[in-house]
Amino acid sequence: MYHGKAGRKLGRTSSHREAMFRNMVTSIIKHESIRTTDTMAKEVRKLADKMITLGKKGDLHARRQALSIVRDKDMVGKLFGELTDRFRNRAGGYTRIIKVGYRFGDNAPVSILEYIPDEKKKEKAKPKAKAKTKAAE
């Protein structure tokens, strides 16, 4: 029976799957976006959101739990600093999956998994109103 076995196997051993997810979460923290297959993105999203939740707790135990998964002190520092500040007022849903098409070699559906951008950066990115020229006056 298969009761209570959550998560996808992805055709890998458990140790390979765990190591792959750790590397992918570290890459998401580093680059804030990765390109992968749909099913992997859906699985990694769980860990990526959990890392932000640990960062929001901010205590020593949460930092050690994050280090057990990420294993890169610089990225844990970024997680507990920059990324935590970005999502401080957000209750959940820190990542999004954008489907981008199919991979050339095996036609696997591909997605981009990324942390949601900062609302402050959105406001800065708006185009400025064009100034009137002398000919238009």
N, C-alpha and C positions, 0 to 999 in steps of 0.2 A: 504494500500500500504506500501511497505517496502523500499521506496526510501531513500537514504542517511543514512542508518543505517549501519555503518561500524563495523566490528568486529564480533566475534563468541559469541554466548550466553553460550555455554558449559553446558547447563542444570542447570544453577544457577541463582539466583536473581542478580540484578545489584550490590547490596551492597556486596554480597558474592563474586562475581567475582572480584570486585575492591579490596577487602581486600586480596583475594588470590593472585592477581597479585602483590600487594604491598609486600606481604610476599615472593613471589618467586623472585622478583627483589632484595630484601634485601639479600636473600640467594645467588643469583648469585654474588652480590658484595662481600659477605663474603667469599664464597667458590670458586668463579670464575667458577663454573660448577654445574649444577643440572640435575637430571634425571627425566623426565616427559613425558607425552604423546605428540605425534606429534602436535596435534592441540593446546595444551596449550603452547608448546614451540614456535610455530609460533606467538601466540598472545603476549607472554611475551617478545619475541625478540624486539617488537616495543618499549616497555617501557625501556628495558635494553639499547638499542641503544640511546634512548632519554636521559637517565641519563648520558651517556658518553658525549653527546653533551652539556648538561648543565654543566658538569664538565669542559669541554674545554672553555666555556665562562668564568667561574671562578669568576664572580662578585657576589655581595651580593644577588641580585635578583635571580640569577640562583641557588645559594645555598639554598635559602628559597623555591624555587620551588622544588628542589630535596628533601628537608626535608618534604615537604607536601606529598611526595610519599614514601620515604624510612623510615622516622621517627626513625632512629637510628643514633645518632650523630657520633658515631665511624665509621659507614659504609659510611656516607656522607664524613667524613674526608678522608677515604681511597679512595673514589670516586674522590674527588677533588685533591688528592695527587698522590698516586701510579698509579691508573688506568688512570688518565688524562695524566700523563707523558708518559705512555706506548703508548697511541694512539695520541700523539700530532701531528705527521706528517701524520696521516691517515685521509682520507676524509670521511670515512663512513664504514659500514660493520664491526662493532666491535665484533659481535657475529657470531657463527656458530652453525648449528644444525647437529648432527651426529646421523643417525638412527641406533639403536642397536638391534632391534628385537621386540618381542611381550611380553606383560606382562602375567604372568602365570595365574592369576585368571580369567581375562575376555578377554584375547587375544587382548588387545588394543595395537596399535603400540606405541613403546616407543623410545624416543630420548634423547640425551644428548645435553643440551644447554650450551654453554660455551663461555667465552670471548677468543678471539684469543690470543695465547701466544705471548710473547715478542720475536722479532727477535734476540735480543742479547742473550737470553737464549738458542735459537736454536743453535747458533754458539758454545756456551760453551758445549753443549751436544754431539757434534761430538766426536767419539772415536779417541783416540790418536793413532798415528802410532806405531806399535810394534817395540821395540828396538831389534837390532840384538844380538843373543846370541853367546857365544864363540864357541859353537859347529857348528853354521851355518857359521862361518868365515872360 
